[in-house]
Amino acid sequence: MSSRPVVPSQIRKVFEGRIFTVNVESITLPKGERLEAEIVRHPGSAVLIPVMASGTVVLVRQYRPAIGRFAWELPAGSLKPGEDPEAAASRECQEEIGLIPATIRHLGGFFPTPGYCDEEMHFYLATGLREPTKDDPAARQDEDEDIESKAFSVEEIRRMIAAGTIIDLKTIAGLALLPLAEPAR
């Protein structure tokens, strides 16, 4: 199987929104077949695993119109054009949970839906969380966000996943990354 990149010969934009674009792209697959691929183009996102000094993890609860319900999730947000994912992680931490991290550590980048979307989620461990001071730049939630934040123990989060209270896949993936974030003993 060839690993060479497939370059579209024709791109037709069918939707352009605030967060993503949908294209129909004519491509020739490595074996030579032609395909009209419907692709969601997304700038990427930063996902935070904010760990308090106590070891608890801060989650946010917000309404998700696509599923018509509230969801507990790790704080996250889309990258702005040209924005560095680590800078976005720091910005989202302050915007969504009102805290500023002393340390941001990259844990990995993953594609949640590569069958139709190019969004890469960049996961970061955020520690040394503190309240902002008057010298810190102001941050505010986006207009479409109404967020509640709360710290949970890892055990509580696991129980919430098992009970179906946490339904967000990035949160489940982020929890799986936590052992990788712990220092070697």
VENURFEN-V466773 format. One record per residue. N is the residue number from 1. RES is the residue in one small letter. PHI is phi in degrees with one decimal (none if undefined). Layout:
BEGIN
n res phi
N RES PHI
N RES PHI
END
This chain:
BEGIN
n res phi
1 m none
2 s -74.1
3 s -109.1
4 r -68.2
5 p -66.8
6 v -97.9
7 v -104.4
8 p -66.1
9 s -87.4
10 q -150.4
11 i -126.2
12 r -120.6
13 k -77.3
14 v -107.3
15 f -159.0
16 e -133.8
17 g -114.0
18 r -68.4
19 i -109.3
20 f -146.1
21 t -123.9
22 v -114.7
23 n -118.2
24 v -109.1
25 e -117.2
26 s -85.6
27 i -132.4
28 t -107.0
29 l -69.4
30 p -54.3
31 k -84.8
32 g 104.6
33 e -71.9
34 r -92.6
35 l -143.5
36 e -99.8
37 a -98.6
38 e -89.8
39 i -128.4
40 v -89.0
41 r -100.9
42 h -129.0
43 p -70.7
44 g 100.9
45 s -147.4
46 a -112.8
47 v -116.6
48 l -103.9
49 i -115.3
50 p -81.5
51 v -109.0
52 m -74.0
53 a -57.3
54 s -74.1
55 g 94.8
56 t -75.9
57 v -112.9
58 v -87.5
59 l -113.3
60 v -119.4
61 r -116.1
62 q -148.8
63 y -78.2
64 r -115.1
65 p -57.0
66 a -61.1
67 i -110.2
68 g 67.2
69 r -158.7
70 f -80.6
71 a -142.5
72 w -86.0
73 e -147.6
74 l -70.0
75 p -62.6
76 a -160.8
77 g -165.8
78 s -70.3
79 l -74.3
80 k -81.0
81 p -51.7
82 g 75.6
83 e -76.9
84 d -69.9
85 p -58.0
86 e -66.9
87 a -63.6
88 a -63.6
89 a -61.9
90 s -63.3
91 r -61.7
92 e -64.2
93 c -59.6
94 q -69.6
95 e -65.5
96 e -91.4
97 i -119.8
98 g 73.8
99 l -125.1
100 i -110.1
101 p -82.5
102 a -79.0
103 t -133.3
104 i -124.0
105 r -123.6
106 h -71.1
107 l -109.3
108 g 151.3
109 g -126.5
110 f -137.2
111 f -104.6
112 p -69.3
113 t -141.1
114 p -68.8
115 g -69.9
116 y -147.7
117 c -139.7
118 d -96.7
119 e -60.4
120 e -108.2
121 m -96.1
122 h -99.1
123 f -94.6
124 y -131.7
125 l -86.4
126 a -113.0
127 t -132.0
128 g 64.4
129 l -72.3
130 r -139.8
131 e -70.0
132 p -69.5
133 t -106.9
134 k -65.5
135 d -83.6
136 d -80.0
137 p -63.1
138 a -70.6
139 a -134.6
140 r -142.2
141 q -67.8
142 d -64.3
143 e -58.9
144 d -89.2
145 e -107.7
146 d -133.9
147 i -109.8
148 e -112.4
149 s -116.0
150 k -157.0
151 a -91.8
152 f -130.2
153 s -73.3
154 v -59.8
155 e -64.2
156 e -61.8
157 i -63.7
158 r -61.0
159 r -65.4
160 m -64.3
161 i -65.6
162 a -61.7
163 a -82.6
164 g 82.2
165 t -74.7
166 i -97.8
167 i -119.2
168 d -87.9
169 l -66.4
170 k -64.6
171 t -70.0
172 i -64.2
173 a -64.1
174 g -61.1
175 l -62.7
176 a -64.3
177 l -80.4
178 l -55.9
179 p -59.8
180 l -68.6
181 a -84.7
182 e -73.5
183 p -66.9
184 a -65.4
185 r -116.2
END
